Amino acid sequence: MTVSMLKPESRSPSEAELYSIARSLLPTLQERAAATEKARMTLPETVEEVRKLGLYDICKPKVYGGMEHHPEVLYQVSKILATACPSTAWTVCLTALHSWEVPLLDPKCAEDVWGEDPDALISSSYAPFGKVKKVEGGYEISGRWPWSSGCDPCNWVFLGGMKPVDKYDPESAPDQLAFLIPRTDYIIEDTWHVAGLCGTGSKDIVVEKAFVPEYRTHSFTEALLMKEHGRKTFNGSAYNYPFGCTFVSALVSVTLGMAIGANQCFVNSMRDKLAAYDGAKVTDDPFVRQRTANANAMIRSIDSFFKQRNSAMRKIAEAGGTFDLELRSEWKWDVVWIAKQAMEATNLVFKASGGGGIRNESPMQRFFRDIHAASNHAALNADKGSISAGGVFLGGSPTDVLI
């Protein structure tokens, strides 16, 4: 079956409707947050509800039953979900984003994934841990990849590895690849015992000599140049974005949602609280008031900045414009800086939450642990990100390939 043979799509929920759907899930996600953390994975009933509501399909091509919305829509939905359960938001966001990535590749990839199973889901672990061997028609890969968030209900996975350099080919150059592999070619090992984002189920993927055809690879060099094969076929403006910045922005949307959720949790818990030692209203404490004000301003500022940045990038995509490396370096640093500020705003309110904030039954301690775990993601490393962006601002070249 080819893309042209598929039936026309049915009506998809609008952006506003999707945001309403996401908000309607919040009470359920809040109620399940502790159980999700205990299970160390997104609960099966949550996966099914998200699937039925279509949130995994936000960025998926319409011809395969998706909504083909711009990534900006996924960011907003993910941010909303993260205010209730960061772990669930993290897995929903990444899984949905992979359905945006597949159309960038050779169109045969989309047919492999969704041709027989329109509900197929994809996880990932992009770090190049695998052993890669060039063979006729493609590659043979083996290895172990940690941190594949939300992998349990998924049917496919993207796994990173370095393309072998042919020393006899003068045009052969190093390149990082993401290999798209079906569930039949890997096993999942439960190694996910962590302090934060516990409910993401980011377990290890183990592969032993799996064959991956040449077309089922995503070249990071082609991604940097925005020259992936699928862009000619899936040429809607929703796919006219660079992979690296889009991926990082998705992670940041969840991180920002965590800060918003932590602030909401803090304010709600403080309004009627009395001090343990003298019975005074906590809301009269100048220390609490100061931190509340500072965190509130930080969160509103970075939320507005994030929306502004996404809106600007969307206008470029819709106009068929160009995302040059300088613009992408600036974009990448802006969103990584937003994630850094989100963590610092959460630290402010956590420190003012007192002993009650560290109790297991308090969502505050979960937001604190989760946002620090998110900030440890390699793509959100503000120290390295600032060095690359600063170099570009000073007239140099970017050192970050994920832009």
Buried (B, 14 or more C-beta within 10 A) or exposed (E): EEBEEBEEBEEBBEBEEBBEBBBEBBEBBBEBBBEBBEBBBBBEEBBEBBBEBBBBBBBBBBBBBBBBBBBBBBBBBBBBBBBBBBBBBBBBBBBBBBBBBBBBBBBBBBBBBBBEEEEBBBBBBBBBBBEBEBEEEBBBBBBBBBBBBBBBBBBBBBBBBBBBEEEEEEEEEEBBBBBBBBBEBBEBEEEBEEEBBBBBBBBBBBBEEBBBBEBBBBBBBBBBEBEBBBBEBBEEBBBBBBBBBBBBBBBBBBBBBBBBBBBBBBBEBBEEBEEEEEEEEBBEBEEBBEBBEBBBEBBEEBBEBBBEBBEEBBEBBEEEEEBEBBBBBBBBBBBBBBBBBBBBBBBBBBEBBBEBBEEEEBBBBBBBBBBBBBBEBEBBBBEBBBEBBEBBEEEEEBBBEBB
